Amino acid sequence: MVIKNVGATDAGLRALFGVVLLGISASFNNRPLLALGAGLIALVFIGTALFRMCPLYTLLGIDTCSRRPQPR
């Protein structure tokens, strides 16, 4: 079982930043290595947003996912 450690706000910001980086990557036509690097970083951000699990957060002991029940 994979434990989620990325909260909703964190995931939304990661997804937004990933999409922006993908756009930047597509605009670097004359610098392919920079475009490749930006694209790979964008995919990492989008992947961690989709799966709501960040390996770096696990290593550092960070958890932005709220596990407490919300009051009604």
N, CA, C and O atoms as a Tripos MOL2 file, in Angstrom:
@<TRIPOS>MOLECULE
protein
  288   287    72     0     0
PROTEIN
NO_CHARGES

@<TRIPOS>ATOM
      1 N           0.8390   -1.1850    0.0000 N.3       1 MET1
      2 CA          0.0000    0.0000    0.0000 C.3       1 MET1
      3 C           0.8790    1.2420    0.0000 C.2       1 MET1
      4 O           1.7760    1.3770    0.8320 O.2       1 MET1
      5 N           0.6200    2.1370   -0.9280 N.am      2 VAL2
      6 CA          1.3790    3.3780   -1.0240 C.3       2 VAL2
      7 C           0.6950    4.4400   -0.1740 C.2       2 VAL2
      8 O          -0.5100    4.6640   -0.2920 O.2       2 VAL2
      9 N           1.4580    5.0770    0.6650 N.am      3 ILE3
     10 CA          0.9210    6.1140    1.5340 C.3       3 ILE3
     11 C           1.0410    7.4570    0.8290 C.2       3 ILE3
     12 O           2.1140    7.8160    0.3430 O.2       3 ILE3
     13 N          -0.0500    8.1890    0.7740 N.am      4 LYS4
     14 CA         -0.0480    9.5050    0.1420 C.3       4 LYS4
     15 C           0.5440   10.5130    1.1130 C.2       4 LYS4
     16 O           0.2000   10.5210    2.2950 O.2       4 LYS4
     17 N           1.4350   11.3620    0.6120 N.am      5 ASN5
     18 CA          2.0280   12.3860    1.4610 C.3       5 ASN5
     19 C           1.9850   13.7740    0.8170 C.2       5 ASN5
     20 O           2.6650   14.6920    1.2750 O.2       5 ASN5
     21 N           1.1910   13.9260   -0.2380 N.am      6 VAL6
     22 CA          1.0380   15.2100   -0.9190 C.3       6 VAL6
     23 C          -0.4220   15.6340   -0.8040 C.2       6 VAL6
     24 O          -1.3150   14.9280   -1.2720 O.2       6 VAL6
     25 N          -0.6620   16.7750   -0.1890 N.am      7 GLY7
     26 CA         -2.0130   17.2840   -0.0010 C.3       7 GLY7
     27 C          -2.6010   17.8530   -1.2790 C.2       7 GLY7
     28 O          -1.9200   17.9590   -2.2990 O.2       7 GLY7
     29 N          -3.8730   18.2180   -1.2110 N.am      8 ALA8
     30 CA         -4.5930   18.7010   -2.3940 C.3       8 ALA8
     31 C          -4.0030   20.0140   -2.9200 C.2       8 ALA8
     32 O          -3.8100   20.1680   -4.1260 O.2       8 ALA8
     33 N          -3.7220   20.9480   -2.0280 N.am      9 THR9
     34 CA         -3.1460   22.2280   -2.4630 C.3       9 THR9
     35 C          -1.7640   22.0190   -3.0600 C.2       9 THR9
     36 O          -1.4330   22.5880   -4.1010 O.2       9 THR9
     37 N          -0.9640   21.2040   -2.3960 N.am     10 ASP10
     38 CA          0.3780   20.8890   -2.8760 C.3      10 ASP10
     39 C           0.3130   20.2270   -4.2530 C.2      10 ASP10
     40 O           1.0880   20.5670   -5.1460 O.2      10 ASP10
     41 N          -0.6080   19.2880   -4.4190 N.am     11 ALA11
     42 CA         -0.7560   18.5940   -5.7070 C.3      11 ALA11
     43 C          -1.1890   19.5630   -6.8040 C.2      11 ALA11
     44 O          -0.6990   19.4840   -7.9300 O.2      11 ALA11
     45 N          -2.0980   20.4680   -6.4830 N.am     12 GLY12
     46 CA         -2.5410   21.4470   -7.4720 C.3      12 GLY12
     47 C          -1.4180   22.3600   -7.9230 C.2      12 GLY12
     48 O          -1.2800   22.6500   -9.1120 O.2      12 GLY12
     49 N          -0.6150   22.8130   -6.9700 N.am     13 LEU13
     50 CA          0.5260   23.6680   -7.3220 C.3      13 LEU13
     51 C           1.5640   22.9100   -8.1330 C.2      13 LEU13
     52 O           2.1510   23.4590   -9.0650 O.2      13 LEU13
     53 N           1.7900   21.6580   -7.7810 N.am     14 ARG14
     54 CA          2.7410   20.8380   -8.5450 C.3      14 ARG14
     55 C           2.2510   20.6510   -9.9810 C.2      14 ARG14
     56 O           3.0350   20.7590  -10.9240 O.2      14 ARG14
     57 N           0.9640   20.3730  -10.1490 N.am     15 ALA15
     58 CA          0.4150   20.1740  -11.4910 C.3      15 ALA15
     59 C           0.5130   21.4530  -12.3110 C.2      15 ALA15
     60 O           0.8840   21.4160  -13.4840 O.2      15 ALA15
     61 N           0.1820   22.5800  -11.6980 N.am     16 LEU16
     62 CA          0.2720   23.8650  -12.3920 C.3      16 LEU16
     63 C           1.7100   24.1640  -12.7980 C.2      16 LEU16
     64 O           1.9670   24.5580  -13.9360 O.2      16 LEU16
     65 N           2.6450   23.9800  -11.8750 N.am     17 PHE17
     66 CA          4.0520   24.2250  -12.1720 C.3      17 PHE17
     67 C           4.5560   23.2700  -13.2560 C.2      17 PHE17
     68 O           5.3580   23.6600  -14.1050 O.2      17 PHE17
     69 N           4.0840   22.0120  -13.2280 N.am     18 GLY18
     70 CA          4.4750   21.0440  -14.2480 C.3      18 GLY18
     71 C           3.9990   21.4380  -15.6320 C.2      18 GLY18
     72 O           4.7380   21.3080  -16.6080 O.2      18 GLY18
     73 N           2.7700   21.9170  -15.7220 N.am     19 VAL19
     74 CA          2.2270   22.3410  -17.0220 C.3      19 VAL19
     75 C           2.9860   23.5620  -17.5350 C.2      19 VAL19
     76 O           3.2800   23.6530  -18.7270 O.2      19 VAL19
     77 N           3.3010   24.4940  -16.6470 N.am     20 VAL20
     78 CA          4.0820   25.6780  -17.0470 C.3      20 VAL20
     79 C           5.4620   25.2480  -17.5510 C.2      20 VAL20
     80 O           5.9430   25.7540  -18.5650 O.2      20 VAL20
     81 N           6.0950   24.3110  -16.8370 N.am     21 LEU21
     82 CA          7.4080   23.8290  -17.2870 C.3      21 LEU21
     83 C           7.3260   23.1020  -18.6270 C.2      21 LEU21
     84 O           8.2460   23.1990  -19.4390 O.2      21 LEU21
     85 N           6.2390   22.3780  -18.8630 N.am     22 LEU22
     86 CA          6.0750   21.7330  -20.1710 C.3      22 LEU22
     87 C           5.9750   22.7700  -21.2840 C.2      22 LEU22
     88 O           6.5280   22.5810  -22.3670 O.2      22 LEU22
     89 N           5.2710   23.8620  -21.0150 N.am     23 GLY23
     90 CA          5.1790   24.9470  -21.9960 C.3      23 GLY23
     91 C           6.5280   25.5880  -22.2490 C.2      23 GLY23
     92 O           6.8790   25.8870  -23.3900 O.2      23 GLY23
     93 N           7.2820   25.7990  -21.1840 N.am     24 ILE24
     94 CA          8.6230   26.3660  -21.3280 C.3      24 ILE24
     95 C           9.5100   25.4100  -22.1100 C.2      24 ILE24
     96 O          10.2880   25.8290  -22.9670 O.2      24 ILE24
     97 N           9.3860   24.1250  -21.8100 N.am     25 SER25
     98 CA         10.1800   23.1130  -22.5130 C.3      25 SER25
     99 C           9.8800   23.1190  -24.0070 C.2      25 SER25
    100 O          10.7900   22.9730  -24.8240 O.2      25 SER25
    101 N           8.6210   23.2860  -24.3660 N.am     26 ALA26
    102 CA          8.2430   23.2990  -25.7840 C.3      26 ALA26
    103 C           8.7660   24.5320  -26.5020 C.2      26 ALA26
    104 O           8.9300   24.5160  -27.7210 O.2      26 ALA26
    105 N           9.0300   25.6020  -25.7580 N.am     27 SER27
    106 CA          9.4900   26.8350  -26.4020 C.3      27 SER27
    107 C          11.0100   26.8850  -26.5980 C.2      27 SER27
    108 O          11.5090   27.7820  -27.2770 O.2      27 SER27
    109 N          11.7470   25.9470  -26.0210 N.am     28 PHE28
    110 CA         13.2060   25.9360  -26.1660 C.3      28 PHE28
    111 C          13.6220   25.1320  -27.3960 C.2      28 PHE28
    112 O          14.2290   24.0690  -27.2680 O.2      28 PHE28
    113 N          13.2980   25.6360  -28.5810 N.am     29 ASN29
    114 CA         13.6110   24.9150  -29.8090 C.3      29 ASN29
    115 C          15.1000   24.8730  -30.1060 C.2      29 ASN29
    116 O          15.5970   23.8810  -30.6400 O.2      29 ASN29
    117 N          15.8170   25.9340  -29.7680 N.am     30 ASN30
    118 CA         17.2430   25.9830  -30.1150 C.3      30 ASN30
    119 C          18.1400   25.4820  -28.9770 C.2      30 ASN30
    120 O          19.3620   25.4820  -29.1310 O.2      30 ASN30
    121 N          17.5850   25.0630  -27.8620 N.am     31 ARG31
    122 CA         18.3680   24.5180  -26.7390 C.3      31 ARG31
    123 C          17.7690   23.1820  -26.3110 C.2      31 ARG31
    124 O          17.0010   23.1280  -25.3510 O.2      31 ARG31
    125 N          18.1110   22.1080  -27.0130 N.am     32 PRO32
    126 CA         17.4520   20.8200  -26.7540 C.3      32 PRO32
    127 C          17.7480   20.2390  -25.3720 C.2      32 PRO32
    128 O          16.8670   19.6100  -24.7850 O.2      32 PRO32
    129 N          18.9370   20.4230  -24.8380 N.am     33 LEU33
    130 CA         19.2290   19.8700  -23.5150 C.3      33 LEU33
    131 C          18.4400   20.5880  -22.4240 C.2      33 LEU33
    132 O          17.9690   19.9600  -21.4760 O.2      33 LEU33
    133 N          18.3010   21.8820  -22.5600 N.am     34 LEU34
    134 CA         17.5080   22.6520  -21.6070 C.3      34 LEU34
    135 C          16.0310   22.2580  -21.7160 C.2      34 LEU34
    136 O          15.3370   22.1520  -20.7050 O.2      34 LEU34
    137 N          15.5590   22.0430  -22.9350 N.am     35 ALA35
    138 CA         14.1750   21.6150  -23.1510 C.3      35 ALA35
    139 C          13.9470   20.2280  -22.5540 C.2      35 ALA35
    140 O          12.9120   19.9840  -21.9330 O.2      35 ALA35
    141 N          14.8880   19.3330  -22.7320 N.am     36 LEU36
    142 CA         14.7730   17.9840  -22.1830 C.3      36 LEU36
    143 C          14.7610   18.0170  -20.6570 C.2      36 LEU36
    144 O          13.9520   17.3370  -20.0260 O.2      36 LEU36
    145 N          15.6450   18.7970  -20.0730 N.am     37 GLY37
    146 CA         15.6920   18.9120  -18.6140 C.3      37 GLY37
    147 C          14.4040   19.4830  -18.0470 C.2      37 GLY37
    148 O          13.8730   18.9610  -17.0660 O.2      37 GLY37
    149 N          13.8990   20.5420  -18.6500 N.am     38 ALA38
    150 CA         12.6470   21.1490  -18.1880 C.3      38 ALA38
    151 C          11.4850   20.1750  -18.3610 C.2      38 ALA38
    152 O          10.5990   20.1040  -17.5100 O.2      38 ALA38
    153 N          11.4890   19.4340  -19.4520 N.am     39 GLY39
    154 CA         10.4280   18.4560  -19.6830 C.3      39 GLY39
    155 C          10.4450   17.3250  -18.6710 C.2      39 GLY39
    156 O           9.3910   16.8970  -18.2000 O.2      39 GLY39
    157 N          11.6300   16.8380  -18.3320 N.am     40 LEU40
    158 CA         11.7280   15.7630  -17.3440 C.3      40 LEU40
    159 C          11.2950   16.2330  -15.9550 C.2      40 LEU40
    160 O          10.6000   15.5120  -15.2390 O.2      40 LEU40
    161 N          11.7040   17.4280  -15.5850 N.am     41 ILE41
    162 CA         11.2890   17.9810  -14.2910 C.3      41 ILE41
    163 C           9.7780   18.1830  -14.2760 C.2      41 ILE41
    164 O           9.1260   17.9340  -13.2630 O.2      41 ILE41
    165 N           9.2260   18.6310  -15.3930 N.am     42 ALA42
    166 CA          7.7710   18.8190  -15.4850 C.3      42 ALA42
    167 C           7.0410   17.4960  -15.3000 C.2      42 ALA42
    168 O           6.0270   17.4380  -14.6050 O.2      42 ALA42
    169 N           7.5500   16.4380  -15.9160 N.am     43 LEU43
    170 CA          6.9140   15.1280  -15.7660 C.3      43 LEU43
    171 C           6.9760   14.6170  -14.3340 C.2      43 LEU43
    172 O           6.0420   13.9670  -13.8670 O.2      43 LEU43
    173 N           8.0640   14.9040  -13.6360 N.am     44 VAL44
    174 CA          8.1640   14.5160  -12.2250 C.3      44 VAL44
    175 C           7.1220   15.2560  -11.4010 C.2      44 VAL44
    176 O           6.4450   14.6530  -10.5680 O.2      44 VAL44
    177 N           6.9880   16.5590  -11.6270 N.am     45 PHE45
    178 CA          5.9920   17.3440  -10.8880 C.3      45 PHE45
    179 C           4.5750   16.8520  -11.1850 C.2      45 PHE45
    180 O           3.7640   16.7210  -10.2680 O.2      45 PHE45
    181 N           4.2730   16.5850  -12.4350 N.am     46 ILE46
    182 CA          2.9300   16.1190  -12.7970 C.3      46 ILE46
    183 C           2.6810   14.7190  -12.2340 C.2      46 ILE46
    184 O           1.5810   14.4280  -11.7650 O.2      46 ILE46
    185 N           3.6840   13.8620  -12.2780 N.am     47 GLY47
    186 CA          3.5360   12.5090  -11.7280 C.3      47 GLY47
    187 C           3.3050   12.5020  -10.2300 C.2      47 GLY47
    188 O           2.4550   11.7630   -9.7360 O.2      47 GLY47
    189 N           4.0600   13.3240   -9.4980 N.am     48 THR48
    190 CA          3.8570   13.3730   -8.0500 C.3      48 THR48
    191 C           2.5170   14.0090   -7.7020 C.2      48 THR48
    192 O           1.9360   13.6930   -6.6630 O.2      48 THR48
    193 N           2.0220   14.8940   -8.5520 N.am     49 ALA49
    194 CA          0.6970   15.4880   -8.3200 C.3      49 ALA49
    195 C          -0.3970   14.4520   -8.5760 C.2      49 ALA49
    196 O          -1.3610   14.3790   -7.8140 O.2      49 ALA49
    197 N          -0.2670   13.6590   -9.6260 N.am     50 LEU50
    198 CA         -1.2840   12.6630   -9.9520 C.3      50 LEU50
    199 C          -1.3490   11.5390   -8.9180 C.2      50 LEU50
    200 O          -2.4330   11.1330   -8.4990 O.2      50 LEU50
    201 N          -0.1900   11.0450   -8.5160 N.am     51 PHE51
    202 CA         -0.1560    9.9200   -7.5850 C.3      51 PHE51
    203 C          -0.1790   10.3600   -6.1200 C.2      51 PHE51
    204 O          -0.3230    9.5340   -5.2190 O.2      51 PHE51
    205 N          -0.0330   11.6810   -5.8900 N.am     52 ARG52
    206 CA         -0.0710   12.2720   -4.5440 C.3      52 ARG52
    207 C           0.9460   11.6130   -3.6070 C.2      52 ARG52
    208 O           0.6860   11.4480   -2.4150 O.2      52 ARG52
    209 N           2.1000   11.2400   -4.1570 N.am     53 MET53
    210 CA          3.1660   10.6360   -3.3860 C.3      53 MET53
    211 C           4.4960   11.1770   -3.8820 C.2      53 MET53
    212 O           4.8040   11.0850   -5.0700 O.2      53 MET53
    213 N           5.2830   11.7420   -2.9750 N.am     54 CYS54
    214 CA          6.5730   12.3080   -3.3330 C.3      54 CYS54
    215 C           7.6770   11.5530   -2.5790 C.2      54 CYS54
    216 O           7.7080   11.5850   -1.3490 O.2      54 CYS54
    217 N           8.5790   10.8780   -3.2940 N.am     55 PRO55
    218 CA          9.6540   10.1420   -2.6240 C.3      55 PRO55
    219 C          10.5680   11.0500   -1.7860 C.2      55 PRO55
    220 O          11.0540   10.6320   -0.7360 O.2      55 PRO55
    221 N          10.8000   12.2670   -2.2350 N.am     56 LEU56
    222 CA         11.6390   13.1890   -1.4730 C.3      56 LEU56
    223 C          10.9670   13.5520   -0.1490 C.2      56 LEU56
    224 O          11.6370   13.6500    0.8790 O.2      56 LEU56
    225 N           9.6520   13.7500   -0.1690 N.am     57 TYR57
    226 CA          8.9180   14.0120    1.0670 C.3      57 TYR57
    227 C           9.0530   12.8330    2.0310 C.2      57 TYR57
    228 O           9.1680   13.0300    3.2400 O.2      57 TYR57
    229 N           9.0390   11.6090    1.4960 N.am     58 THR58
    230 CA          9.1880   10.4290    2.3390 C.3      58 THR58
    231 C          10.5540   10.4290    3.0170 C.2      58 THR58
    232 O          10.6540   10.1500    4.2120 O.2      58 THR58
    233 N          11.5970   10.7380    2.2670 N.am     59 LEU59
    234 CA         12.9500   10.7680    2.8390 C.3      59 LEU59
    235 C          13.1030   11.8580    3.9000 C.2      59 LEU59
    236 O          13.7990   11.6660    4.8960 O.2      59 LEU59
    237 N          12.4510   13.0030    3.6840 N.am     60 LEU60
    238 CA         12.5770   14.1320    4.6070 C.3      60 LEU60
    239 C          11.5360   14.1060    5.7230 C.2      60 LEU60
    240 O          11.5930   14.9240    6.6420 O.2      60 LEU60
    241 N          10.5920   13.1810    5.6520 N.am     61 GLY61
    242 CA          9.5610   13.0830    6.6790 C.3      61 GLY61
    243 C           8.5030   14.1740    6.6020 C.2      61 GLY61
    244 O           7.8990   14.5250    7.6160 O.2      61 GLY61
    245 N           8.2750   14.7070    5.4180 N.am     62 ILE62
    246 CA          7.2870   15.7700    5.2200 C.3      62 ILE62
    247 C           5.9780   15.1400    4.7690 C.2      62 ILE62
    248 O           5.9740   14.2040    3.9700 O.2      62 ILE62
    249 N           4.8700   15.6550    5.2850 N.am     63 ASP63
    250 CA          3.5490   15.1650    4.9000 C.3      63 ASP63
    251 C           2.5940   16.3550    4.8350 C.2      63 ASP63
    252 O           2.2860   16.9530    5.8660 O.2      63 ASP63
    253 N           2.1260   16.7040    3.6460 N.am     64 THR64
    254 CA          1.1960   17.8220    3.4990 C.3      64 THR64
    255 C          -0.2390   17.3310    3.3260 C.2      64 THR64
    256 O          -1.1460   18.1310    3.0970 O.2      64 THR64
    257 N          -0.4430   16.0370    3.4330 N.am     65 CYS65
    258 CA         -1.7620   15.4380    3.2710 C.3      65 CYS65
    259 C          -2.4760   15.4120    4.6190 C.2      65 CYS65
    260 O          -1.9750   14.8320    5.5830 O.2      65 CYS65
    261 N          -3.6370   16.0370    4.6810 N.am     66 SER66
    262 CA         -4.4070   16.0790    5.9190 C.3      66 SER66
    263 C          -5.1150   14.7510    6.1330 C.2      66 SER66
    264 O          -5.8710   14.3070    5.2680 O.2      66 SER66
    265 N          -4.8820   14.1130    7.2700 N.am     67 ARG67
    266 CA         -5.4990   12.8320    7.5680 C.3      67 ARG67
    267 C          -6.6160   12.9550    8.6070 C.2      67 ARG67
    268 O          -7.3060   11.9770    8.8940 O.2      67 ARG67
    269 N          -6.7910   14.1310    9.1610 N.am     68 ARG68
    270 CA         -7.8330   14.3340   10.1570 C.3      68 ARG68
    271 C          -9.1810   14.5070    9.4740 C.2      68 ARG68
    272 O          -9.2630   15.1300    8.4160 O.2      68 ARG68
    273 N         -10.2440   13.9610   10.0690 N.am     69 PRO69
    274 CA        -11.5710   14.1790    9.4770 C.3      69 PRO69
    275 C         -11.9590   15.6490    9.5840 C.2      69 PRO69
    276 O         -11.7010   16.3020   10.5950 O.2      69 PRO69
    277 N         -12.5740   16.1520    8.5350 N.am     70 GLN70
    278 CA        -12.9910   17.5410    8.4900 C.3      70 GLN70
    279 C         -14.2910   17.7220    9.2750 C.2      70 GLN70
    280 O         -15.2020   16.9050    9.1360 O.2      70 GLN70
    281 N         -14.4020   18.7780   10.1010 N.am     71 PRO71
    282 CA        -15.6530   19.0210   10.8210 C.3      71 PRO71
    283 C         -16.7650   19.4080    9.8480 C.2      71 PRO71
    284 O         -16.5160   20.0730    8.8430 O.2      71 PRO71
    285 N         -17.9900   18.9870   10.1540 N.am     72 ARG72
    286 CA        -19.1220   19.2870    9.2760 C.3      72 ARG72
    287 C         -19.9450   20.3860    9.8190 C.2      72 ARG72
    288 O         -20.9410   20.7720    9.2080 O.2      72 ARG72
@<TRIPOS>BOND
     1     1     2 1
     2     2     3 1
     3     3     4 2
     4     3     5 am
     5     5     6 1
     6     6     7 1
     7     7     8 2
     8     7     9 am
     9     9    10 1
    10    10    11 1
    11    11    12 2
    12    11    13 am
    13    13    14 1
    14    14    15 1
    15    15    16 2
    16    15    17 am
    17    17    18 1
    18    18    19 1
    19    19    20 2
    20    19    21 am
    21    21    22 1
    22    22    23 1
    23    23    24 2
    24    23    25 am
    25    25    26 1
    26    26    27 1
    27    27    28 2
    28    27    29 am
    29    29    30 1
    30    30    31 1
    31    31    32 2
    32    31    33 am
    33    33    34 1
    34    34    35 1
    35    35    36 2
    36    35    37 am
    37    37    38 1
    38    38    39 1
    39    39    40 2
    40    39    41 am
    41    41    42 1
    42    42    43 1
    43    43    44 2
    44    43    45 am
    45    45    46 1
    46    46    47 1
    47    47    48 2
    48    47    49 am
    49    49    50 1
    50    50    51 1
    51    51    52 2
    52    51    53 am
    53    53    54 1
    54    54    55 1
    55    55    56 2
    56    55    57 am
    57    57    58 1
    58    58    59 1
    59    59    60 2
    60    59    61 am
    61    61    62 1
    62    62    63 1
    63    63    64 2
    64    63    65 am
    65    65    66 1
    66    66    67 1
    67    67    68 2
    68    67    69 am
    69    69    70 1
    70    70    71 1
    71    71    72 2
    72    71    73 am
    73    73    74 1
    74    74    75 1
    75    75    76 2
    76    75    77 am
    77    77    78 1
    78    78    79 1
    79    79    80 2
    80    79    81 am
    81    81    82 1
    82    82    83 1
    83    83    84 2
    84    83    85 am
    85    85    86 1
    86    86    87 1
    87    87    88 2
    88    87    89 am
    89    89    90 1
    90    90    91 1
    91    91    92 2
    92    91    93 am
    93    93    94 1
    94    94    95 1
    95    95    96 2
    96    95    97 am
    97    97    98 1
    98    98    99 1
    99    99   100 2
   100    99   101 am
   101   101   102 1
   102   102   103 1
   103   103   104 2
   104   103   105 am
   105   105   106 1
   106   106   107 1
   107   107   108 2
   108   107   109 am
   109   109   110 1
   110   110   111 1
   111   111   112 2
   112   111   113 am
   113   113   114 1
   114   114   115 1
   115   115   116 2
   116   115   117 am
   117   117   118 1
   118   118   119 1
   119   119   120 2
   120   119   121 am
   121   121   122 1
   122   122   123 1
   123   123   124 2
   124   123   125 am
   125   125   126 1
   126   126   127 1
   127   127   128 2
   128   127   129 am
   129   129   130 1
   130   130   131 1
   131   131   132 2
   132   131   133 am
   133   133   134 1
   134   134   135 1
   135   135   136 2
   136   135   137 am
   137   137   138 1
   138   138   139 1
   139   139   140 2
   140   139   141 am
   141   141   142 1
   142   142   143 1
   143   143   144 2
   144   143   145 am
   145   145   146 1
   146   146   147 1
   147   147   148 2
   148   147   149 am
   149   149   150 1
   150   150   151 1
   151   151   152 2
   152   151   153 am
   153   153   154 1
   154   154   155 1
   155   155   156 2
   156   155   157 am
   157   157   158 1
   158   158   159 1
   159   159   160 2
   160   159   161 am
   161   161   162 1
   162   162   163 1
   163   163   164 2
   164   163   165 am
   165   165   166 1
   166   166   167 1
   167   167   168 2
   168   167   169 am
   169   169   170 1
   170   170   171 1
   171   171   172 2
   172   171   173 am
   173   173   174 1
   174   174   175 1
   175   175   176 2
   176   175   177 am
   177   177   178 1
   178   178   179 1
   179   179   180 2
   180   179   181 am
   181   181   182 1
   182   182   183 1
   183   183   184 2
   184   183   185 am
   185   185   186 1
   186   186   187 1
   187   187   188 2
   188   187   189 am
   189   189   190 1
   190   190   191 1
   191   191   192 2
   192   191   193 am
   193   193   194 1
   194   194   195 1
   195   195   196 2
   196   195   197 am
   197   197   198 1
   198   198   199 1
   199   199   200 2
   200   199   201 am
   201   201   202 1
   202   202   203 1
   203   203   204 2
   204   203   205 am
   205   205   206 1
   206   206   207 1
   207   207   208 2
   208   207   209 am
   209   209   210 1
   210   210   211 1
   211   211   212 2
   212   211   213 am
   213   213   214 1
   214   214   215 1
   215   215   216 2
   216   215   217 am
   217   217   218 1
   218   218   219 1
   219   219   220 2
   220   219   221 am
   221   221   222 1
   222   222   223 1
   223   223   224 2
   224   223   225 am
   225   225   226 1
   226   226   227 1
   227   227   228 2
   228   227   229 am
   229   229   230 1
   230   230   231 1
   231   231   232 2
   232   231   233 am
   233   233   234 1
   234   234   235 1
   235   235   236 2
   236   235   237 am
   237   237   238 1
   238   238   239 1
   239   239   240 2
   240   239   241 am
   241   241   242 1
   242   242   243 1
   243   243   244 2
   244   243   245 am
   245   245   246 1
   246   246   247 1
   247   247   248 2
   248   247   249 am
   249   249   250 1
   250   250   251 1
   251   251   252 2
   252   251   253 am
   253   253   254 1
   254   254   255 1
   255   255   256 2
   256   255   257 am
   257   257   258 1
   258   258   259 1
   259   259   260 2
   260   259   261 am
   261   261   262 1
   262   262   263 1
   263   263   264 2
   264   263   265 am
   265   265   266 1
   266   266   267 1
   267   267   268 2
   268   267   269 am
   269   269   270 1
   270   270   271 1
   271   271   272 2
   272   271   273 am
   273   273   274 1
   274   274   275 1
   275   275   276 2
   276   275   277 am
   277   277   278 1
   278   278   279 1
   279   279   280 2
   280   279   281 am
   281   281   282 1
   282   282   283 1
   283   283   284 2
   284   283   285 am
   285   285   286 1
   286   286   287 1
   287   287   288 2
@<TRIPOS>SUBSTRUCTURE
     1 MET1         2 RESIDUE 1 A MET
     2 VAL2         6 RESIDUE 1 A VAL
     3 ILE3        10 RESIDUE 1 A ILE
     4 LYS4        14 RESIDUE 1 A LYS
     5 ASN5        18 RESIDUE 1 A ASN
     6 VAL6        22 RESIDUE 1 A VAL
     7 GLY7        26 RESIDUE 1 A GLY
     8 ALA8        30 RESIDUE 1 A ALA
     9 THR9        34 RESIDUE 1 A THR
    10 ASP10       38 RESIDUE 1 A ASP
    11 ALA11       42 RESIDUE 1 A ALA
    12 GLY12       46 RESIDUE 1 A GLY
    13 LEU13       50 RESIDUE 1 A LEU
    14 ARG14       54 RESIDUE 1 A ARG
    15 ALA15       58 RESIDUE 1 A ALA
    16 LEU16       62 RESIDUE 1 A LEU
    17 PHE17       66 RESIDUE 1 A PHE
    18 GLY18       70 RESIDUE 1 A GLY
    19 VAL19       74 RESIDUE 1 A VAL
    20 VAL20       78 RESIDUE 1 A VAL
    21 LEU21       82 RESIDUE 1 A LEU
    22 LEU22       86 RESIDUE 1 A LEU
    23 GLY23       90 RESIDUE 1 A GLY
    24 ILE24       94 RESIDUE 1 A ILE
    25 SER25       98 RESIDUE 1 A SER
    26 ALA26      102 RESIDUE 1 A ALA
    27 SER27      106 RESIDUE 1 A SER
    28 PHE28      110 RESIDUE 1 A PHE
    29 ASN29      114 RESIDUE 1 A ASN
    30 ASN30      118 RESIDUE 1 A ASN
    31 ARG31      122 RESIDUE 1 A ARG
    32 PRO32      126 RESIDUE 1 A PRO
    33 LEU33      130 RESIDUE 1 A LEU
    34 LEU34      134 RESIDUE 1 A LEU
    35 ALA35      138 RESIDUE 1 A ALA
    36 LEU36      142 RESIDUE 1 A LEU
    37 GLY37      146 RESIDUE 1 A GLY
    38 ALA38      150 RESIDUE 1 A ALA
    39 GLY39      154 RESIDUE 1 A GLY
    40 LEU40      158 RESIDUE 1 A LEU
    41 ILE41      162 RESIDUE 1 A ILE
    42 ALA42      166 RESIDUE 1 A ALA
    43 LEU43      170 RESIDUE 1 A LEU
    44 VAL44      174 RESIDUE 1 A VAL
    45 PHE45      178 RESIDUE 1 A PHE
    46 ILE46      182 RESIDUE 1 A ILE
    47 GLY47      186 RESIDUE 1 A GLY
    48 THR48      190 RESIDUE 1 A THR
    49 ALA49      194 RESIDUE 1 A ALA
    50 LEU50      198 RESIDUE 1 A LEU
    51 PHE51      202 RESIDUE 1 A PHE
    52 ARG52      206 RESIDUE 1 A ARG
    53 MET53      210 RESIDUE 1 A MET
    54 CYS54      214 RESIDUE 1 A CYS
    55 PRO55      218 RESIDUE 1 A PRO
    56 LEU56      222 RESIDUE 1 A LEU
    57 TYR57      226 RESIDUE 1 A TYR
    58 THR58      230 RESIDUE 1 A THR
    59 LEU59      234 RESIDUE 1 A LEU
    60 LEU60      238 RESIDUE 1 A LEU
    61 GLY61      242 RESIDUE 1 A GLY
    62 ILE62      246 RESIDUE 1 A ILE
    63 ASP63      250 RESIDUE 1 A ASP
    64 THR64      254 RESIDUE 1 A THR
    65 CYS65      258 RESIDUE 1 A CYS
    66 SER66      262 RESIDUE 1 A SER
    67 ARG67      266 RESIDUE 1 A ARG
    68 ARG68      270 RESIDUE 1 A ARG
    69 PRO69      274 RESIDUE 1 A PRO
    70 GLN70      278 RESIDUE 1 A GLN
    71 PRO71      282 RESIDUE 1 A PRO
    72 ARG72      286 RESIDUE 1 A ARG
